Amino acid sequence: MAYQTILFDRNEGVGMVTLNRPDQLNAFTPQMLQELMDVFKGMERDPEVRAIIITGAGKAFCGGEDFKSRAEAEVVAAPPPPTPNLYDGGAYNPAYSNPYTVGSAPTTLDPTPSYSPLNPGPPPMSNNTTESPPPSPYDNPFGPPTGQVTPLAVPVIPVQPVAPTAQAANVPRQTKMSEQIRWAYNPLIKQIRAIEKPIIAAVNGVAAGTGLGLALACDIRYASDRARFLEVAVRVGLLPGGGNTFFLPRLIGLSQALELAFSGDELTAAEAQRLGLVSRVIPQEQLMEQTRAFAVRLAKGPTRAIGLTKSLVYRGANLTLDQALDLEAQMTEEANRTEDYKEGLRAFLEKRPPKYRGQ
């Protein structure tokens, strides 16, 4: 059984994830969010994946939430049941054996235009003003947990039977937006940050709203010279999502972050690089080639040391200097016990390039 809204390929130690709804600017649907969580969980456990790239098919990276079905729906329902784990470490669509060649998508796409934050439809209004998110099991929201973590539980939401109108009679039931944030967006963002493998976002086009959050959750961002970045929630009367209220102030400062959130204006790739949102801007036709070259380089490196470095940087951001130095010592000791460290020492003494195995 193949993924329906994303493509996956693994080659030379690099796991390649492509959002595959190009006719809808790769906007998120509940199914896509489920499939992304599944593929990231699989890559986290797969020793053959030592670096990860995420990008979008067609002209967009990700247009954020797809509001078409949500705007049409008039019934509140529980989250969909988890989909079977589809990850098997292989390419799920033979037509995309080369993940960097985007052709006509073999999946069946909705021919009618979808609402997205760039083409918003009216989102539903919630009457529940007393909801508060459950406490996070993560001691440090900027990175992986520091202690024992209780697995995130999917909330059970009571279904309130409402007679749909004739127009909505055939529309799939929708979760409340707050619950979709809790069971899909938030776990996905935490999962990306917690994986001790480097993740590169190859931003090939527009990254808007929660699609921007997906890019900002990644460790490194390379952008096409045609990429655009915007926080568009204000255009439909909502708050920024996908972790943007967390990431943006830390990356570009409070004033710039609030200006983007209040205005809904877009940034060009060059402006995003100037502000520090992306590491480098690359000509469109070279984006995937250069991103892949760097990912392969990381995949050939000491995977455990790179993963521990990622964890140390994110967790250390909210620690005191004393705490950060102590954590650094603990993690260095852990790296010292790896086979890659021993190989690095042997290669140094033998004056040859190291051959790391990610162990």
Steps between C-alpha positions, in 0.01 A plus 500: 500500500658828390479845646240711323609858574878472535784325317792329668833373375818384674836514326863539613391531861262787427126474561313723256145613581299692239163658577290391203190715451646743245163615365411617853841656580573187708261629765454283810208262539441265795617210284822676404575579864447134593726385219772748595498378860520143374793558265698702755445233761626240253809704408581558865520123554669416170881470536534533123364857517769729637383835359157626387374744236145632478371697202187555294386382157425761238532872562440511877667368811181505709210744496394418857159373607258398224179677597276361227347205686513684832312797363233271353461275803222559753554202728760450772646152528778314673848481345537230235642169625875456452593367159703179478874550514599513135871558543718219366814691412438487125357721231123489509444614144719351225416794276699716741814289537683826441340724762654810351315468171147624548271383222126474478393352830367147470258554783143614439467866588188701563435695176314775685712776653557467873500777752835564662637793700597652167145457371307484827148384554306587815628283788249374761457683826526310826260573786737346749704781655612307806720238336859484615759266354603202711836534673787399276709202610801679359708675764650718233281600203805606299625144467474139613391414855758486775345214692251219474209598279151360501393438139265761361142382521252567224207676666155346478259768392128444549303526180208741512241379246389788283272466202701618198352724238442362152816673384711338773329159499781338301790694657735299726472571867768737632685527828498825689798709402634503856496121513669467161775725632541275804489159335675582172693826468652510849620136504646538149698812594628334820587186309712694247688675779551181704645281220874481553571521128553817295194621311527744210205689354547565128254787460422495129212750502252662734511399869195647667335470841541152643709419191742767618496334842595168340802662336603683819481180705774349280863539600621666179311685228622539143277719285446534128541852370127476420396409854268720702433496873190634671294462815145531367275409793393862542348490148231259621471638853706231672817477706832377361535123527753229433730635771550836330443703818786299649742484207469846346594712806800275568622519141431860401411683824175614657440814295553336162297195603205710613513712186474187286222352714294822514534592132494167314762643265741272318878483498706423193774240525764774516315678783459171686873436478580852620279447806646156572202282406701305241865397480544555131313600184562282194385536138180302448652254254786418741304481826454125524845418366674715759268398782552134422879540482504647850260235633718220361801661664318499835381142445863392463596675823496380862122473533489462877726799561291714262180387673637575846614842378145572379355395834757701694438820305121486532492393863780735599315805369283514812765400755731705717868499408578254781222266389605521135864423583398202712275367223783549251729287716238224528438489127871509418546190712220333308666588167831365630346153525395482133671296230516810282717675759741205502508503121568873504801450728636214286460705183679792664796284601511328161468829315202390289137612460273336759235251392212559739221244527260699715560283808 
